[in-house]
Structures are given as structure tokens and as C-alpha cells.
Amino acid sequence: MTSGRSAEMGSVPYALVGCRDRGDGSDLSSVVTIGGTGHTRNDDVKYMLLIYGNADIWESMSEKDFAGLITGDATFRQEIQDSGEFVSVHGLTDATNAKVVRVRDGAPVVTDGPYLESREYLASLFVIDCESMERALELAARYPTAQTQGVEVWPLMSESGMEM
């Protein structure tokens, strides 16, 4: 869900996606660059950084602290774009929009998601392209929510399905 707001971050245009509005309970913003992604370096490994949301945490933050989190996200994004390690970022809509499909007796059964019963949910993900797991962990530690909730780091398989 797009908030309709956009701005300039340095010389890179971006849009705020899924912006939290304390009135409707939506989630942490995801800033998505407009007009392309970073370049891919063929000799490095791609990693996925999973950023989790938690409505209780977001709602307990002051406006100033929440604004600092958004600024930290934009700073992180600019850093990995400048270093050439940015591939893409994707923000997910509110968890109440998720669905789960299970096939039972040959027929799909669709239920409301997310799959796991938890206060935390996947809010966004980054795909980065860097030289090592050590570097991916270093970058993950720089993401603002690493201070409060943690950031999962997963090596991605190559397009051929082989582990890199």
C-alpha cells in the first residue's frame, strides 16, 4: 500500500510505501527507490536481510524516535547504494493483508495470514550483493532495527539453484 508521499533523498528519488499512520495501525515505512536498483557484481554472493515489524513496538515509539528510525533506514539505503551493494528492497503491506494457501484434498484453501501466529511479522527485505557473510552481517548490524529487534541474514542461492 503506497502512502502517496514521495521525496528526494540526496539525488535519489524515493517513495514511502506502507507508511505507518497511527490512526490505522499500518506499519513501518519502506523507502523504495524509483527508477531502478543497484548493480549486481557477478563474483560476490547475494544475501537477503529480513526486517521484522512489531506493531506494539512501533506504537510505543515517540514520533521523534519513529522519525529517527525512518531517517536511519534512508541513511542505510543510501550507504549500500553508494557502496554498490544494493540490489533491491521490498516493503510488505500490513500483515492483515497476507493470505495462506494450502491444498487439501486437491483443492486450494485460502485463509487469512500470516502463517505464523506471532506479534512479529516480515515487514521488508533487502537483497544485497557483497563479498562475504562477514560483510553482510556488518551491514545488517547497521540497520536501525538491529538495535531493538534484530535483522536476519540469509545467503541466497544462485539462479541455477546451487548454494553460493
C-alpha positions as CSV (number, residue, x, y, z in Angstrom):
1,M,0.0,0.0,0.0
2,T,1.5,3.3,-1.0
3,S,1.0,6.4,1.1
4,G,1.3,8.7,-1.9
5,R,4.1,10.6,-0.4
6,S,7.5,10.9,-2.1
7,A,10.6,13.0,-1.6
8,E,14.2,13.4,-2.6
9,M,16.9,11.6,-0.6
10,G,20.1,13.4,-1.9
11,S,19.8,13.0,-5.6
12,V,17.9,9.7,-5.4
13,P,14.1,10.0,-5.6
14,Y,12.1,7.6,-3.3
15,A,8.6,6.9,-2.3
16,L,7.3,6.0,1.2
17,V,5.5,2.7,1.0
18,G,3.2,1.3,3.7
19,C,3.7,4.3,5.9
20,R,2.7,4.0,9.4
21,D,-0.3,6.2,10.3
22,R,-1.0,5.9,14.0
23,G,-4.7,6.1,13.1
24,D,-5.0,3.0,11.0
25,G,-2.3,0.7,12.6
26,S,-0.3,0.4,9.4
27,D,3.4,-0.4,9.6
28,L,6.9,0.9,9.4
29,S,7.6,2.8,6.2
30,S,9.6,1.2,3.5
31,V,11.5,3.6,1.3
32,V,11.8,2.2,-2.3
33,T,14.0,3.9,-4.9
34,I,12.3,4.9,-8.0
35,G,13.8,4.1,-11.4
36,G,16.0,1.1,-10.8
37,T,18.1,-0.9,-8.4
38,G,21.8,-1.2,-7.7
39,H,24.1,-3.1,-9.9
40,T,25.0,-6.8,-9.5
41,R,28.5,-7.9,-9.0
42,N,29.0,-11.4,-10.5
43,D,31.7,-12.6,-8.2
44,D,30.0,-11.8,-4.9
45,V,27.3,-13.6,-3.0
46,K,23.8,-12.2,-2.6
47,Y,22.2,-12.0,0.8
48,M,18.7,-11.3,2.0
49,L,18.3,-9.1,5.1
50,L,14.9,-9.7,6.7
51,I,13.4,-6.8,8.6
52,Y,10.6,-7.7,11.0
53,G,7.8,-5.4,12.2
54,N,6.0,-5.4,15.5
55,A,3.0,-3.1,15.9
56,D,3.4,-2.9,19.7
57,I,7.0,-1.6,19.3
58,W,6.1,0.9,16.6
59,E,3.1,2.2,18.5
60,S,5.1,2.6,21.7
61,M,7.7,4.8,20.0
62,S,7.5,8.6,20.2
63,E,7.1,10.4,16.9
64,K,10.7,11.7,17.3
65,D,12.1,8.1,17.8
66,F,10.0,6.8,14.9
67,A,11.2,9.6,12.6
68,G,14.8,8.7,13.6
69,L,14.1,5.1,12.6
70,I,12.9,6.3,9.2
71,T,15.9,8.5,8.8
72,G,18.2,5.6,9.8
73,D,16.5,3.5,7.1
74,A,17.1,6.1,4.5
75,T,20.8,6.6,5.6
76,F,21.3,2.8,5.4
77,R,19.8,2.6,2.0
78,Q,22.0,5.4,0.7
79,E,25.1,3.8,2.2
80,I,24.5,0.5,0.4
81,Q,23.6,2.2,-2.8
82,D,26.8,4.3,-2.7
83,S,28.9,1.2,-2.0
84,G,27.3,-0.7,-4.9
85,E,26.0,-3.5,-2.6
86,F,22.3,-2.6,-3.0
87,V,20.3,-4.9,-5.3
88,S,16.7,-4.3,-4.2
89,V,14.4,-3.6,-1.3
90,H,10.8,-4.6,-0.9
91,G,8.3,-3.5,1.8
92,L,5.4,-5.7,2.6
93,T,1.9,-4.4,3.3
94,D,0.3,-4.7,6.7
95,A,0.3,-8.3,7.9
96,T,-3.5,-8.3,7.9
97,N,-3.4,-8.4,4.1
98,A,-1.4,-11.7,3.9
99,K,-3.1,-14.9,2.8
100,V,-2.0,-18.5,3.2
101,V,-2.9,-21.1,0.5
102,R,-3.0,-24.8,1.4
103,V,-4.0,-27.6,-0.9
104,R,-6.4,-30.0,0.9
105,D,-7.9,-33.0,-1.0
106,G,-6.7,-31.5,-4.2
107,A,-8.4,-28.1,-3.7
108,P,-6.7,-24.8,-2.6
109,V,-8.0,-23.5,0.7
110,V,-7.2,-19.8,1.3
111,T,-7.1,-18.4,4.8
112,D,-6.0,-15.1,6.3
113,G,-2.3,-15.0,7.1
114,P,0.4,-14.6,8.1
115,Y,1.2,-18.3,8.5
116,L,2.9,-17.9,11.9
117,E,1.0,-16.8,15.0
118,S,3.3,-14.1,16.3
119,R,3.4,-10.4,17.2
120,E,6.4,-10.0,14.8
121,Y,5.9,-10.3,11.1
122,L,8.1,-9.8,8.0
123,A,7.9,-6.1,7.2
124,S,10.5,-5.7,4.5
125,L,13.5,-7.3,2.9
126,F,16.7,-6.1,1.3
127,V,18.7,-8.1,-1.3
128,I,22.4,-7.1,-1.1
129,D,25.4,-8.2,-3.1
130,C,28.6,-8.2,-1.1
131,E,31.9,-10.1,-0.9
132,S,31.2,-12.2,2.2
133,M,28.9,-13.3,5.1
134,E,31.0,-11.1,7.3
135,R,30.2,-8.0,5.3
136,A,26.5,-8.9,5.1
137,L,26.5,-9.2,8.9
138,E,28.3,-5.9,9.2
139,L,25.7,-4.2,7.0
140,A,22.8,-5.9,8.9
141,A,24.2,-4.5,12.2
142,R,23.9,-1.0,10.7
143,Y,20.2,-1.3,10.0
144,P,18.2,0.7,12.7
145,T,16.1,-2.2,13.9
146,A,19.1,-4.3,14.7
147,Q,19.3,-2.2,17.9
148,T,15.9,-3.4,19.1
149,Q,14.7,-6.5,17.2
150,G,17.5,-7.9,15.1
151,V,17.9,-8.4,11.4
152,E,18.0,-11.9,9.8
153,V,20.7,-12.6,7.2
154,W,20.2,-15.3,4.7
155,P,22.6,-16.3,1.9
156,L,20.7,-16.7,-1.4
157,M,21.0,-19.5,-3.9
158,S,22.3,-18.7,-7.4
159,E,19.8,-18.7,-10.2
160,S,20.9,-22.3,-11.0
161,G,19.7,-23.4,-7.6
162,M,23.2,-24.0,-6.3
163,E,24.3,-22.7,-2.9
164,M,26.8,-19.9,-3.4
